């Protein structure tokens, strides 16, 4: 994906951050929200769009917007950078191909151990009978 076009499709919203900071907190909007409309994106193909919507469904609101919030730093610029990094990681993770599951047979030792524990359990219960 072209990062420059992607940056144009992203918007940032700032607000006052919660937490400590003294008088500075009451004056400066350091909390940053990165907003990316997945459904209206021109750069994301339909296949990738479907993948993102499926894998990040818990982070996308009903308007089709992916929102990432950051208020880790007291600096608005630093929070923007952190939010952007989180966004990149989320997209990479969502678009990564799923690993194929390898079928594995149970080991002989595991099977013997399971059967032995079942036998021990049945003997214990059999001893309770008259």
Secondary structure in CASP SS format (residue, H / E / C, confidence):
PFRMAT SS
TARGET T0000
AUTHOR 0000-0000-0000
METHOD secondary structure of the structure
MODEL  1
X C 1.00
X C 1.00
X H 1.00
X H 1.00
X H 1.00
X H 1.00
X H 1.00
X H 1.00
X H 1.00
X E 1.00
X E 1.00
X E 1.00
X E 1.00
X E 1.00
X E 1.00
X C 1.00
X C 1.00
X C 1.00
X C 1.00
X C 1.00
X C 1.00
X H 1.00
X H 1.00
X H 1.00
X H 1.00
X H 1.00
X C 1.00
X C 1.00
X C 1.00
X C 1.00
X E 1.00
X E 1.00
X E 1.00
X E 1.00
X E 1.00
X E 1.00
X E 1.00
X C 1.00
X C 1.00
X C 1.00
X C 1.00
X C 1.00
X C 1.00
X C 1.00
X C 1.00
X H 1.00
X H 1.00
X H 1.00
X H 1.00
X H 1.00
X H 1.00
X H 1.00
X H 1.00
X H 1.00
X H 1.00
X C 1.00
X C 1.00
X C 1.00
X C 1.00
X E 1.00
X C 1.00
X C 1.00
X C 1.00
X C 1.00
X E 1.00
X E 1.00
X E 1.00
X E 1.00
X E 1.00
X E 1.00
X C 1.00
X C 1.00
X C 1.00
X C 1.00
X C 1.00
X H 1.00
X H 1.00
X H 1.00
X H 1.00
X H 1.00
X H 1.00
X H 1.00
X H 1.00
X H 1.00
X H 1.00
X H 1.00
X H 1.00
X H 1.00
X H 1.00
X H 1.00
X H 1.00
X H 1.00
X H 1.00
X H 1.00
X H 1.00
X C 1.00
X C 1.00
X C 1.00
X C 1.00
X C 1.00
X C 1.00
X C 1.00
X C 1.00
X C 1.00
X C 1.00
X C 1.00
X C 1.00
X H 1.00
X H 1.00
X H 1.00
X H 1.00
X H 1.00
X H 1.00
X H 1.00
X H 1.00
X H 1.00
X H 1.00
X H 1.00
X H 1.00
X H 1.00
X H 1.00
X H 1.00
X H 1.00
X H 1.00
X H 1.00
X H 1.00
X H 1.00
X H 1.00
X C 1.00
X C 1.00
END
